[in-house]
Amino acid sequence: FRMAVELDAKLFWTRLQRVVGLWREQPALFGDASTLCMAVGKDSDDRPDNLRITAVQLYLLGYEFPETVLLFRQDRLQVWTSQKRCSILAPLIEKRPSDCNYQLEVEPCVYKEEESNAANFKALLADCSSSGPFGVLLKETKWQGGVFSQ
């Protein structure tokens, strides 16, 4: 039995704009970071890691997306995830309100065992760190699973 996942685009954009608005108004709350990285590793019932990041995903999307990287920037949110999850997130781009000046970029990430994501991560980190301070949730950096195991 498979459940179809449908995201509430209006709620997503409202909440995303609220978070970004707070970040722009009070950057010190976010460590004055120009980029915030929130990554969730492989789903596991026996590891209570990533609780804060999972809460952010649930708040924004209404669902948990394991093995997904959220890169919040001042002007856009980049989502780095599997092709299947990209297809779930894609309708959010189409339903962006016309008065919203914030962008959503959904990028597929291939993380097959025989392929390495080392070059992808290196480019991603270089791009993020070139725009200023780079923030992560320090207690939630033990990322594991597919995309992070290489």
PEQUI-V131166 format. One record per helix or strand of 3 or more residues. SS is the DSSP state (H for helix, E for strand). FROM is the first residue (numbers start at 1). TO is the last residue. If there is no record, write none. Layout:
BEGIN
ss: [SS,SS]
from: [FROM,FROM]
to: [TO,TO]
END
This chain:
BEGIN
ss: [H,H,E,H,E,E,H,E,H,E,H,H]
from: [9,27,35,51,68,76,83,103,118,134,138,146]
to: [25,30,40,61,73,81,94,108,129,136,140,148]
END
